[in-house]
């Protein structure tokens, strides 16, 4: 398999995850490329590093991104259709009410 070598400079952070009451905290290390960021009290910058890794030469990020956007679009379309149905029901309920003005 052909690969492409990527080199990134960024920061390693110590990340203390808290799972909630009654659960133990777990520690995690993460790397974020670019400049040092303030990620809050539970994400402590440790040191700047340069990492090198290989990815498949034919790696294409567009497919998963398009799939995620299509899923989001379907979800929003379904929510929109449901809301339109609710509004139509309200309109029909109002139209079913007799409205006579007393003389």
N, C-alpha and C positions, 0 to 999 in steps of 0.2 A: 504494500500500500504506500502510495506517495504521501509524504507529509510536508508541511510547511512549518518552519521554526518561527515562533513568536517570542519576542523579548519585551517585557513590560517592567517599568519601574513604578513602584507605588509604596503603600504603607501596610504593615501588618498591624492588626488591631486585636486586642484581647477583648472578647465579648462575653459578658456574664449573662447567660440566659436564666431567667427566673420563670419556672413553670407554674407558679401559683402556690397558694396556701397548701401546705402538706406535702409538697413535692420538692425534692432537692434541686438546688441550682446546678447547672451544668456549664462548664467553661468551653468556649469555642474560640478558635483563632480564625481570622479571616484576612484576606488580602484584597485591597481595593487599589486599582491602578490610578495613577495621577498624584495630585498633591495631597498633603495631609488635610483631613477634614475633622470638624468637630461633630462627632456622631452621638454626643450625649454622654451622661455619666456611666453608662454600662458598656461603652465602647471606648477603650483606652488605647490611644496610639502607642505602639511599642517601638517600632523602628522602620526606617526606609530600607527597602530591599529591591533587588532586580531579580526577576524570575524569567526562566526560559522554558518553553514547553512546545510540544509538537501537536499540530492539529492536522486532520486529513486535508490534503491539498484541495480536494473538491468540496470542502465544507461550505455550506450555503445557509446563512442564518435566516434568509427570507421566508422559507417554508414554515418553520415554527411560528414566526412572528405573524405571518398572514393567517395561519390557522387560529391563533389567539385572537386576532382582530375579528375574524369571521364569527368565532364563538361569542365574542362580546356583542357584535352586531345582532346576532340571532337572539341573544338574551334581551337586549334593549328593544328589539322589534316585538318580541313576545310581551314585554312589559307595556309597551306602547299600545299594542292591540288590546290587551286586558283593560287598560285605562280608558280607551275609546269605547269599549263595550260597557264599562261602568257608566260613563257619561251618557251614552245612548239610552241605557236603562233609566237613568234619572230624567232625561228629556221625555221619554215615553211615559214615565210615571206622571210627570207634570201635565203632559198632554191628555192623559186619561182623566184628570180631575175636571169636573164640570165647573165652569166659572161663569156665573151669572151675576150681573150687576143689578142690585135692587133699584127699582125706579122710585 
